[in-house]
Amino acid sequence: MSAMDALPQRMSAYRALREQVERALLPLASSLDGRRFSLQASLHDLQLRPGGYVTLRDDAGHERLGQLESLELVREEAANLALPSAQDDVPSISTRLIVRCARGEGRLVDDDPTAFHDYLASPADPRRVAAWLAARGARAPLPIGELARADGVPYAIDARGFDRHTFFCGQSGSGKTYSLGVVLEQLLINTELRVIVLDPNSDFVRLREAHPRADPGVAQTWASAAARIAVHAATVPTHPLDEPLRLRFPELSPAAHAALLRLDPIDDREEYSDLAQLLRERPGDVEALGRALAGEGRRLATRARNLGVDRFAVWARERPGSLLDALDRDDWRCLVVDLGSLPEPAEQALVSGALLEGLWARRQQRRPVLVVIDEAHNVCPAAPENPLTALATDAAVRIAAEGRKFGIYLLVSTQRPQKVHPNVVSQCDNLVLMRLNSAADAAHAASVFSFVPPALIEQATGFGLGESLVAGRISPHPAFVRFGARVAQEGGADVPSDWA
């Protein structure tokens, strides 16, 4: 028999030995400081997952509880082998035994700072995780679902963490709008924080309505909270708190007037000066201004007509009310601004900027409010494409940088983290990350949110519907969460695909 003829037999022996060694690898963990640990484990029957919880136990039965943050496949040289042949005339073959195993890093979640070596690792009992959360979890709990890495363990975020800005991100179809609704419902039920929602897709206009399948007791509780939800839309109001979505032209800032009419204070200095003077002398509605322009500012009137500004549906004409008036009232807990009801993107940008500027102008009132900017890549994009959007972006950046000390907190929601202005994203201390189809988006998120282990963010590309990574001040630890059921009606559901 030649050496080549004996090769299959030798390879079979090599594989059998390698498997025997790999199966014999014990799942052992060690820690140098009692705060973080490293472990190795066999790939055969591996039950550990990044983000999952592990029990680490010594021979005496002493246990530690930890969370695995990363896990990767590694190859290690175990020994030098000589593979003999059954035939005396065929020489043996020397080779290296390369074994494969899992190696991971994690952190201890208990308070014992003692170092240890070679503790046996196993998946934690969900009851142990639940007991730890009960002792160390949110002190102002908002129940939103259950842990995705510990079956059946309820999970609550901490309401106190919303005194920092929050970034809510997920690909289309990930359940982002639905999950955002869960968070808003819990905030309205369990806190006194006022909430304003910039709603570009009309996803939250039915927030007052309890879902038909909601638990009757929960629906009754929700009815009390929902009684003070006001909706401002371009459509006809259907509730006593609802109002038409309107703005008064003179109440806008000079920067908004300039952006609306695309006036540059230097290049268009004469028209810019004429407009400022008219606003000082005739602070009426847009129609009164139009009459003044017809007589004294024909160039301004022509500019307004060419841009379609005089035809905007958002102007307060026959009705004197304005969206900004609501900021000074106490008759609402949640204000939904239905941007999706406005026919023009320019009107949506105008309202967004006016609202954010209005909140900033009232910052000295120091009234805590959470401002939810849904589809934030349209309101405060990384690269604004027109003056109105640039104005809204500047206002969002200002609030992101300084609003927290005045009680103005942001929750920005988007499908693409790279498309939101970086000076907004970088100020967010909370992260709710749902499925991302793009590895580039996940890598970008990992570079921005350095307080979250990158290996956990990488898991977002494999999330299922309604699964998310929650981290920051709203969570006692970076947790994989499966969102629970909504109480209110969902406005952002996908179109049924029965046409297929």
C-alpha positions as CSV (number, residue, x, y, z in Angstrom):
1,M,0.0,0.0,0.0
2,S,1.4,3.4,-1.0
3,A,1.4,6.5,1.3
4,M,-1.4,8.0,-0.8
5,D,-3.5,4.9,-0.5
6,A,-3.2,5.1,3.3
7,L,-4.1,8.8,3.5
8,P,-7.9,8.5,3.9
9,Q,-7.4,6.1,6.8
10,R,-5.0,8.5,8.4
11,M,-7.4,11.5,7.8
12,S,-10.2,9.6,9.4
13,A,-8.0,8.9,12.5
14,Y,-7.0,12.6,12.6
15,R,-10.7,13.7,12.5
16,A,-11.7,11.2,15.2
17,L,-8.9,12.4,17.5
18,R,-9.7,16.0,16.9
19,E,-13.4,15.5,17.7
20,Q,-12.5,13.6,20.8
21,V,-10.2,16.4,22.0
22,E,-12.8,19.1,21.1
23,R,-15.6,17.4,23.0
24,A,-13.4,17.1,26.0
25,L,-12.9,20.8,26.2
26,L,-14.6,22.1,29.4
27,P,-16.5,25.4,29.4
28,L,-14.2,27.2,31.8
29,A,-14.1,30.9,32.7
30,S,-11.5,33.0,34.6
31,S,-11.4,36.6,35.8
32,L,-8.5,38.8,36.9
33,D,-10.6,41.5,38.6
34,G,-13.9,39.9,39.4
35,R,-15.6,42.4,37.0
36,R,-14.9,40.9,33.6
37,F,-14.3,37.3,32.6
38,S,-12.9,35.2,29.6
39,L,-14.1,31.8,28.8
40,Q,-13.6,28.9,26.4
41,A,-16.1,26.2,25.5
42,S,-16.5,23.3,23.1
43,L,-18.3,23.9,19.9
44,H,-20.2,20.7,20.3
45,D,-23.7,21.3,21.9
46,L,-22.7,24.9,22.4
47,Q,-25.6,26.7,24.2
48,L,-23.9,30.1,24.9
49,R,-24.8,33.1,22.9
50,P,-23.6,36.8,22.9
51,G,-25.9,38.8,25.1
52,G,-26.9,35.7,27.0
53,Y,-26.5,35.1,30.7
54,V,-24.1,32.6,32.2
55,T,-23.7,31.0,35.6
56,L,-20.0,30.5,36.6
57,R,-19.5,27.9,39.3
58,D,-16.5,26.5,41.2
59,D,-16.0,23.0,42.7
60,A,-17.4,24.2,46.0
61,G,-20.6,25.3,44.5
62,H,-19.9,29.1,44.7
63,E,-21.7,30.9,41.8
64,R,-21.2,34.1,39.9
65,L,-23.7,35.6,37.4
66,G,-22.4,37.1,34.2
67,Q,-23.4,38.3,30.7
68,L,-21.5,37.1,27.7
69,E,-20.7,40.1,25.4
70,S,-18.7,38.3,22.6
71,L,-18.2,34.8,21.3
72,E,-16.0,33.8,18.4
73,L,-14.6,30.6,16.8
74,V,-10.9,30.2,17.3
75,R,-8.4,27.5,16.3
76,E,-5.6,26.4,18.6
77,E,-2.7,24.1,18.1
78,A,-3.1,21.3,20.7
79,A,-0.2,19.0,19.9
80,N,2.2,17.6,17.4
81,L,1.1,14.2,16.1
82,A,2.7,11.3,14.2
83,L,0.1,9.4,12.3
84,P,1.4,5.9,11.8
85,S,0.4,3.5,9.0
86,A,-0.8,0.0,9.3
87,Q,1.8,-1.1,6.7
88,D,5.4,-1.4,7.8
89,D,6.7,-0.1,4.5
90,V,4.7,3.1,4.6
91,P,6.3,5.9,6.8
92,S,4.3,7.8,9.4
93,I,3.1,11.4,8.8
94,S,3.9,14.2,11.2
95,T,1.3,16.9,11.6
96,R,-0.2,19.4,14.1
97,L,-3.5,18.8,15.8
98,I,-5.6,22.0,15.4
99,V,-8.7,22.0,17.5
100,R,-11.6,24.5,17.2
101,C,-13.4,26.0,20.1
102,A,-15.4,29.0,21.2
103,R,-13.8,31.8,23.1
104,G,-15.7,34.7,24.6
105,E,-15.6,37.7,26.9
106,G,-18.1,39.0,29.3
107,R,-18.8,41.0,32.4
108,L,-20.0,39.9,35.9
109,V,-23.2,41.5,36.9
110,D,-23.0,40.8,40.6
111,D,-21.1,42.8,43.2
112,D,-18.3,40.4,44.1
113,P,-14.9,41.8,43.0
114,T,-13.1,38.6,43.7
115,A,-10.9,37.2,41.0
116,F,-11.3,33.5,40.0
117,H,-9.9,30.8,37.8
118,D,-11.5,27.9,35.9
119,Y,-15.1,28.3,37.0
120,L,-17.4,26.0,35.0
121,A,-19.7,28.0,32.7
122,S,-23.3,27.1,31.8
123,P,-26.4,29.0,30.6
124,A,-28.0,30.8,33.5
125,D,-31.4,29.7,34.8
126,P,-33.9,32.3,33.8
127,R,-35.2,32.3,37.4
128,R,-31.7,33.4,38.5
129,V,-31.7,36.2,35.9
130,A,-35.2,37.3,37.0
131,A,-34.1,37.5,40.6
132,W,-31.1,39.6,39.7
133,L,-33.2,42.0,37.7
134,A,-35.7,42.3,40.5
135,A,-32.9,43.3,42.8
136,R,-30.9,45.4,40.4
137,G,-33.3,46.4,37.6
138,A,-35.1,49.7,36.8
139,R,-36.1,51.8,39.9
140,A,-38.8,53.5,37.8
141,P,-39.8,50.6,35.6
142,L,-41.6,50.8,32.3
143,P,-42.4,47.2,31.3
144,I,-41.9,46.8,27.5
145,G,-41.5,43.0,26.9
146,E,-39.2,40.2,27.9
147,L,-35.6,39.3,27.6
148,A,-34.7,37.6,24.3
149,R,-31.8,35.7,25.9
150,A,-33.7,34.5,29.0
151,D,-37.0,32.9,28.2
152,G,-40.0,34.2,30.0
153,V,-38.2,36.9,32.0
154,P,-40.1,40.2,31.9
155,Y,-38.0,43.3,31.2
156,A,-38.6,46.9,32.1
157,I,-36.6,50.0,31.0
158,D,-35.9,52.8,33.5
159,A,-38.0,55.9,33.1
160,R,-35.3,58.0,34.8
161,G,-33.0,57.3,31.8
162,F,-35.1,59.5,29.5
163,D,-33.5,62.6,31.1
164,R,-30.9,61.8,28.4
165,H,-31.3,61.8,24.7
166,T,-32.3,58.5,23.1
167,F,-31.5,57.0,19.7
168,F,-34.1,54.5,18.3
169,C,-33.0,52.7,15.1
170,G,-34.2,49.9,13.0
171,Q,-34.6,48.9,9.4
172,S,-38.0,49.0,7.7
173,G,-39.9,46.0,8.7
174,S,-38.0,45.5,12.0
175,G,-41.0,46.6,14.1
176,K,-39.5,50.0,15.0
177,T,-42.7,52.0,14.9
178,Y,-44.6,49.4,16.8
179,S,-41.9,49.2,19.5
180,L,-41.6,52.9,19.7
181,G,-45.4,52.9,20.4
182,V,-44.9,50.5,23.3
183,V,-42.3,52.8,24.9
184,L,-44.5,55.9,24.5
185,E,-47.5,54.1,25.9
186,Q,-45.6,53.1,29.0
187,L,-44.2,56.6,29.5
188,L,-47.8,58.0,29.3
189,I,-49.2,55.4,31.7
190,N,-46.4,55.4,34.3
191,T,-44.8,58.8,34.3
192,E,-45.8,62.5,34.2
193,L,-43.4,63.4,31.5
194,R,-45.0,65.4,28.7
195,V,-44.4,64.0,25.2
196,I,-44.4,65.7,21.8
197,V,-44.3,63.5,18.7
198,L,-43.3,64.8,15.2
199,D,-45.1,62.2,13.2
200,P,-44.2,62.4,9.5
201,N,-46.1,59.2,8.5
202,S,-49.2,59.6,10.6
203,D,-48.3,56.5,12.6
204,F,-49.4,57.8,16.0
205,V,-52.6,59.7,15.2
206,R,-54.6,56.8,16.6
207,L,-52.7,56.6,19.8
208,R,-55.8,57.5,21.8
209,E,-57.6,54.4,20.7
210,A,-57.2,51.2,22.7
211,H,-56.4,48.1,20.6
212,P,-59.4,45.7,20.4
213,R,-57.3,42.8,21.7
214,A,-55.8,44.8,24.6
215,D,-56.5,43.4,28.1
216,P,-59.6,45.1,29.5
217,G,-57.9,46.2,32.7
218,V,-54.9,47.7,30.8
219,A,-57.3,49.3,28.2
220,Q,-59.1,51.0,31.1
221,T,-55.8,52.4,32.5
222,W,-54.9,53.5,29.0
223,A,-58.2,55.4,28.6
224,S,-57.3,57.6,31.5
225,A,-53.8,58.4,30.1
226,A,-55.1,58.8,26.5
227,A,-57.7,61.4,27.5
228,R,-55.0,64.1,27.3
229,I,-53.5,63.1,24.0
230,A,-54.0,66.0,21.5
231,V,-53.5,65.6,17.7
232,H,-52.8,68.6,15.5
233,A,-53.4,67.7,11.8
234,A,-54.3,69.4,8.6
235,T,-57.5,67.4,8.6
236,V,-60.8,68.2,10.3
237,P,-60.5,67.8,14.2
238,T,-62.4,64.8,15.6
239,H,-61.7,65.3,19.4
240,P,-62.1,68.2,21.8
241,L,-58.3,68.4,22.3
242,D,-57.5,68.2,18.5
243,E,-56.8,71.3,16.5
244,P,-55.9,72.1,12.9
245,L,-52.2,72.1,12.3
246,R,-51.6,75.8,11.7
247,L,-48.8,78.4,12.1
248,R,-48.9,82.2,11.9
249,F,-46.5,83.7,9.5
250,P,-45.4,86.6,11.8
251,E,-44.7,84.3,14.8
252,L,-41.9,82.5,12.9
253,S,-38.3,83.6,13.5
254,P,-36.5,85.9,11.1
255,A,-34.3,82.9,10.2
256,A,-37.5,80.9,9.3
257,H,-38.8,83.8,7.2
258,A,-35.5,83.9,5.3
259,A,-35.4,80.2,4.8
260,L,-39.0,80.0,3.7
261,L,-38.5,82.7,1.0
262,R,-34.9,81.7,0.4
263,L,-33.6,85.1,1.2
264,D,-30.0,85.7,2.0
265,P,-29.4,88.7,4.3
266,I,-26.4,89.8,2.1
267,D,-27.2,88.7,-1.4
268,D,-30.9,89.7,-1.1
269,R,-30.4,92.5,1.4
270,E,-33.1,94.8,-0.1
271,E,-35.9,92.2,-0.1
272,Y,-34.7,90.9,3.3
273,S,-34.9,94.4,4.7
274,D,-38.3,95.0,3.2
275,L,-39.7,91.9,4.7
276,A,-38.4,92.7,8.2
277,Q,-39.9,96.2,8.0
278,L,-43.3,94.8,6.8
279,L,-43.4,92.3,9.7
280,R,-42.7,95.1,12.2
281,E,-45.4,97.4,10.8
282,R,-48.1,94.9,9.9
283,P,-47.8,91.8,12.2
284,G,-51.0,90.1,10.8
285,D,-51.7,86.8,9.2
286,V,-50.3,85.6,5.9
287,E,-53.2,87.2,4.0
288,A,-52.7,90.6,5.6
289,L,-49.1,90.3,4.8
290,G,-50.0,89.3,1.2
291,R,-52.1,92.5,0.8
292,A,-49.2,94.6,2.1
293,L,-46.8,92.9,-0.3
294,A,-49.0,93.5,-3.2
295,G,-48.8,97.2,-2.6
296,E,-45.4,97.7,-1.2
297,G,-43.3,94.7,-1.9
298,R,-44.0,93.3,-5.3
299,R,-40.7,91.5,-5.6
300,L,-41.4,89.7,-2.3
301,A,-44.9,88.8,-3.4
302,T,-43.6,87.4,-6.7
303,R,-41.0,85.4,-4.8
304,A,-43.6,84.0,-2.4
305,R,-45.9,83.0,-5.3
306,N,-43.2,81.4,-7.3
307,L,-42.2,79.3,-4.2
308,G,-45.8,78.5,-3.5
309,V,-45.5,79.9,0.0
310,D,-48.9,81.7,-0.2
311,R,-50.6,78.4,-1.0
312,F,-49.3,76.4,2.1
313,A,-52.1,74.6,3.9
314,V,-50.4,75.3,7.3
315,W,-51.1,79.0,7.5
316,A,-53.6,80.2,10.1
317,R,-56.2,82.0,8.0
318,E,-59.8,81.8,9.1
319,R,-58.8,80.2,12.4
320,P,-56.6,82.2,14.8
321,G,-55.0,79.3,16.6
322,S,-51.4,78.1,16.1
323,L,-49.4,75.0,17.0
324,L,-47.0,77.1,19.0
325,D,-49.9,78.3,21.3
326,A,-50.2,74.7,22.5
327,L,-46.7,74.9,24.0
328,D,-48.0,77.4,26.5
329,R,-51.0,75.3,27.6
330,D,-51.5,72.6,30.2
331,D,-54.5,70.8,28.7
332,W,-52.4,68.0,27.1
333,R,-49.9,65.3,28.1
334,C,-49.0,64.1,24.6
335,L,-49.1,66.3,21.5
336,V,-49.0,64.4,18.2
337,V,-48.0,66.7,15.3
338,D,-49.3,65.0,12.2
339,L,-46.8,66.1,9.7
340,G,-48.0,63.4,7.3
341,S,-51.3,65.3,6.9
342,L,-49.4,68.2,5.2
343,P,-49.2,68.0,1.4
344,E,-45.7,69.4,0.9
345,P,-42.3,68.4,2.3
346,A,-41.5,72.1,2.7
347,E,-44.5,72.5,5.0
348,Q,-43.3,69.5,7.1
349,A,-39.9,71.0,7.4
350,L,-41.3,74.4,8.3
351,V,-43.5,73.0,11.1
352,S,-40.7,70.8,12.5
353,G,-38.3,73.8,12.6
354,A,-40.9,76.1,14.1
355,L,-41.8,73.6,16.8
356,L,-38.2,73.0,17.8
357,E,-37.4,76.7,17.7
358,G,-40.5,77.3,19.8
359,L,-39.4,74.8,22.4
360,W,-36.0,76.4,22.6
361,A,-37.4,79.9,22.9
362,R,-39.4,78.6,26.0
363,R,-36.4,76.7,27.5
364,Q,-36.2,78.9,30.6
365,Q,-39.6,77.6,31.7
366,R,-37.7,74.3,32.4
367,R,-40.8,72.1,31.9
368,P,-39.6,68.6,31.2
369,V,-40.7,67.3,27.8
370,L,-39.7,64.4,25.6
371,V,-39.6,65.4,21.9
372,V,-40.0,62.3,19.6
373,I,-38.6,62.9,16.1
374,D,-39.8,60.0,14.0
375,E,-38.0,59.4,10.7
376,A,-35.4,61.8,12.0
377,H,-33.3,61.5,8.8
378,N,-36.0,63.8,7.2
379,V,-36.1,66.3,10.0
380,C,-32.4,66.6,10.9
381,P,-30.4,64.9,8.2
382,A,-26.7,64.7,8.0
383,A,-26.7,66.8,4.9
384,P,-29.8,69.1,4.7
385,E,-30.9,69.7,1.1
386,N,-32.8,73.1,1.6
387,P,-32.8,76.1,3.9
388,L,-36.0,75.0,5.8
389,T,-34.5,71.5,6.6
390,A,-31.2,73.2,7.5
391,L,-33.1,75.4,10.0
392,A,-34.9,72.4,11.6
393,T,-31.5,70.6,11.8
394,D,-29.8,73.5,13.5
395,A,-32.6,73.6,16.1
396,A,-32.3,69.8,16.7
397,V,-28.6,70.1,17.1
398,R,-28.9,73.0,19.5
399,I,-31.4,71.0,21.7
400,A,-29.2,67.9,21.5
401,A,-26.2,69.8,22.7
402,E,-27.9,72.0,25.4
403,G,-31.5,71.1,25.8
404,R,-31.1,68.5,28.5
405,K,-30.2,71.1,31.2
406,F,-33.5,72.8,30.4
407,G,-35.6,69.7,30.5
408,I,-35.9,69.2,26.7
409,Y,-35.1,65.6,25.9
410,L,-34.9,64.1,22.4
411,L,-35.9,60.6,21.2
412,V,-34.8,60.4,17.5
413,S,-36.0,57.4,15.5
414,T,-34.7,56.4,12.1
415,Q,-34.0,53.6,9.7
416,R,-30.4,54.7,8.8
417,P,-28.1,56.0,11.6
418,Q,-25.7,57.4,9.1
419,K,-28.3,59.7,7.6
420,V,-29.1,61.6,10.8
421,H,-26.9,64.6,11.7
422,P,-23.9,63.4,13.6
423,N,-24.2,66.2,16.2
424,V,-27.6,64.8,17.2
425,V,-26.6,61.1,17.2
426,S,-23.4,61.7,19.2
427,Q,-25.4,63.4,22.0
428,C,-27.6,60.3,22.6
429,D,-26.8,58.3,25.8
430,N,-29.5,55.7,25.2
431,L,-29.7,53.2,22.4
432,V,-32.6,51.1,21.2
433,L,-31.3,49.2,18.2
434,M,-33.5,46.9,16.1
435,R,-32.7,44.9,13.0
436,L,-30.2,46.4,10.6
437,N,-29.8,44.8,7.2
438,S,-26.6,46.7,6.5
439,A,-23.3,45.6,8.2
440,A,-22.1,49.2,7.4
441,D,-24.9,50.7,9.5
442,A,-24.1,48.3,12.3
443,A,-20.4,49.2,12.2
444,H,-21.3,52.9,12.2
445,A,-23.6,52.4,15.2
446,A,-20.7,50.6,17.0
447,S,-18.4,53.5,16.3
448,V,-20.8,56.1,17.7
449,F,-22.2,54.2,20.7
450,S,-19.0,53.3,22.3
451,F,-20.7,52.5,25.7
452,V,-22.1,49.3,24.0
453,P,-19.9,46.3,23.3
454,P,-19.4,46.2,19.5
455,A,-20.0,42.5,19.4
456,L,-23.5,43.0,20.8
457,I,-24.3,45.7,18.1
458,E,-23.1,43.3,15.4
459,Q,-25.9,40.9,16.5
460,A,-28.5,43.4,15.2
461,T,-28.1,42.1,11.6
462,G,-29.7,38.9,12.7
463,F,-32.6,40.2,14.8
464,G,-36.1,39.0,14.2
465,L,-39.2,41.1,14.2
466,G,-39.6,43.0,17.4
467,E,-36.2,42.1,18.8
468,S,-33.8,44.8,19.9
469,L,-30.7,45.7,21.9
470,V,-31.4,48.2,24.7
471,A,-28.5,50.0,26.3
472,G,-27.6,53.2,28.1
473,R,-29.2,54.9,31.1
474,I,-32.6,53.4,30.4
475,S,-31.2,49.9,30.9
476,P,-29.3,48.5,33.9
477,H,-27.2,46.5,31.3
478,P,-27.1,46.1,27.5
479,A,-30.0,43.7,27.1
480,F,-31.5,41.9,24.1
481,V,-35.2,42.5,24.4
482,R,-38.3,41.2,22.7
483,F,-41.0,43.9,22.7
484,G,-44.4,43.1,24.0
485,A,-47.9,43.9,22.9
486,R,-49.3,47.4,22.2
487,V,-52.1,48.9,24.2
488,A,-53.2,51.4,21.6
489,Q,-53.9,51.1,17.9
490,E,-50.9,50.9,15.6
491,G,-50.9,53.4,12.8
492,G,-47.7,52.2,11.1
493,A,-48.6,48.6,10.1
494,D,-47.4,47.2,6.7
495,V,-49.9,47.1,3.9
496,P,-51.4,43.5,3.6
497,S,-49.7,41.5,0.9
498,D,-52.7,39.3,0.0
499,W,-52.3,40.7,-3.5
500,A,-49.5,38.1,-3.9
